[in-house]
Amino acid sequence: MDDPKDGTQETQPQNEAPTPDEFAAIKAQLGEAQQANTTLKELLDNKDATIADLEVKRGELESSLSEAKQSSEAVAATLKEARDQAIAKYLTMVKALNPTVPEAMISGETIEGIDASIEKGKALVASVKASLESEASAAKVPAGAPTRGTISLEGMSPKEKIAYGIQQKGGVVA
């Protein structure tokens, strides 16, 4: 048919019934689609079950993790307490074994810190000891009688001065 308005021909849809082959193909496609739909539903149900199982496992793992954290915190606290006790005993032992180092100089929160304070204390004691020894050697008085020096003539009477002069020349004073 011609459309008088625009001059084009209009085609009318054809209402033809499908042929048996086409009908069989459509039926096969519908069967495949239904099978795919059933498979998808099964997969969806399996997915939901898997998600539920994983949620339960996640909860169990979170619970186990929480328990492990609490346990490790308790172990860490016990180890810290044991370490602190060992360091305190070491500090006491070091103070007892080093009586020349003042106890106030020996300190530390770790074994390395205590050892470092001992070395500093020993160095200070050695320095003080050397200083005291050098002062003592400078002030030493020789053993025995002091050396004779010149006698001061001040405060001597004239007679004592004459006697002293005669002795110096090797004479005998009566």
C-alpha positions in Angstrom: 0.0 0.0 0.0 1.0 3.5 -0.8 0.9 6.2 1.8 -0.4 9.2 0.0 1.0 11.6 2.6 4.7 10.8 2.2 4.9 8.6 -0.8 6.4 5.5 0.9 5.1 2.1 1.0 4.0 0.6 4.3 4.7 -3.0 5.0 2.3 -4.9 7.1 3.6 -7.5 9.5 2.9 -11.0 8.5 1.1 -13.2 11.0 2.4 -16.4 9.9 2.5 -19.4 12.3 6.0 -20.9 12.9 6.8 -24.0 11.0 7.3 -27.2 13.0 11.1 -26.9 12.7 11.0 -23.3 14.0 8.6 -24.4 16.7 11.0 -27.2 17.7 13.9 -24.8 17.8 12.1 -22.3 19.9 11.0 -25.1 22.2 14.6 -26.3 22.5 15.8 -22.8 23.3 13.1 -22.5 25.9 14.2 -25.8 27.4 17.8 -24.7 27.4 16.8 -21.4 29.0 14.8 -23.2 31.7 17.7 -25.6 32.3 20.1 -22.6 32.6 17.6 -20.9 34.9 17.5 -24.0 37.1 21.2 -24.2 37.1 21.5 -20.5 38.1 19.0 -21.0 40.9 21.0 -24.0 42.2 24.3 -22.0 42.0 22.6 -19.1 43.8 21.4 -21.4 46.5 24.9 -22.9 46.8 26.4 -19.4 46.9 24.1 -18.5 49.7 25.0 -21.6 51.6 28.7 -21.0 51.0 28.4 -17.4 52.2 26.6 -18.6 55.4 29.4 -21.2 56.0 32.1 -18.6 55.4 30.3 -16.2 57.8 30.3 -18.9 60.5 34.0 -19.7 59.8 34.8 -16.0 60.0 33.1 -15.7 63.4 35.0 -18.8 64.6 38.3 -17.3 63.3 37.6 -13.9 64.9 36.9 -15.7 68.2 40.1 -17.7 67.9 42.1 -14.6 67.1 40.7 -12.8 70.1 41.6 -15.7 72.3 45.1 -15.9 70.8 45.6 -12.1 71.4 44.5 -12.5 75.0 46.8 -15.5 75.5 49.8 -13.7 73.8 49.2 -10.6 76.0 49.2 -12.8 79.1 52.4 -14.5 78.0 54.0 -11.1 77.2 53.1 -9.8 80.6 54.6 -12.9 82.3 57.8 -12.6 80.2 58.1 -8.9 81.0 57.7 -9.7 84.7 60.3 -12.5 84.5 62.7 -10.2 82.6 62.3 -7.4 85.2 63.0 -9.8 88.0 66.1 -11.2 86.2 67.4 -7.6 85.6 66.8 -6.7 89.3 68.8 -9.8 90.4 71.5 -9.0 87.9 71.7 -5.4 89.2 72.0 -6.7 92.8 74.7 -9.2 91.9 76.7 -6.6 89.9 76.6 -4.2 92.9 77.8 -6.9 95.2 80.6 -7.9 92.8 81.9 -4.3 92.4 82.3 -2.9 95.9 84.7 -0.2 94.7 82.1 1.4 92.4 79.5 3.5 94.4 76.1 1.8 94.2 74.4 5.0 93.1 76.4 4.9 89.9 75.3 1.4 89.0 71.9 1.5 87.3 70.0 0.6 84.1 66.8 -0.8 82.8 68.6 -3.5 80.7 71.6 -5.7 81.1 73.5 -3.6 78.5 72.6 -0.4 80.4 73.8 -1.9 83.7 77.1 -3.1 82.1 77.6 0.4 80.6 77.1 2.0 84.0 79.6 -0.4 85.6 82.2 0.5 83.0 81.6 4.2 83.6 81.9 3.6 87.3 85.1 1.6 87.0 86.6 4.3 84.8 85.6 7.0 87.3 87.1 5.0 90.3 90.3 4.4 88.3 90.5 8.2 87.6 90.0 9.2 91.2 92.4 6.5 92.4 95.1 7.8 90.0 94.5 11.3 91.1 94.8 10.4 94.8 97.9 8.4 94.2 99.6 11.3 92.3 98.7 13.7 95.1 100.0 11.2 97.7 103.3 10.7 95.9 103.8 14.5 95.6 103.3 14.9 99.4 105.5 12.0 100.5 108.0 12.7 103.2 111.2 10.7 102.9 111.9 8.2 105.7 114.6 9.0 108.3 116.0 12.3 109.5 115.5 15.4 107.5 118.4 16.7 105.5 120.5 19.4 107.1 120.2 22.8 105.8 121.7 26.1 106.8 120.8 27.2 110.2 119.2 30.6 110.5 121.5 32.9 112.5 118.5 35.1 113.5 117.6 34.8 117.1 121.1 33.5 118.1 123.2 35.2 120.7 126.6 36.5 119.7 128.2 33.6 121.7 126.1 31.0 119.8 127.1 32.6 116.5 130.8 32.3 117.4 130.4 28.7 118.4 128.6 27.9 115.2 131.3 29.5 113.1 134.1 27.6 114.9 132.2 24.3 114.3 131.8 25.1 110.6 135.6 25.5 110.3 136.2 22.1 111.9 137.2 23.4 115.3 136.1 22.2 118.7 134.2 24.4 121.0 134.7 23.9 124.7 
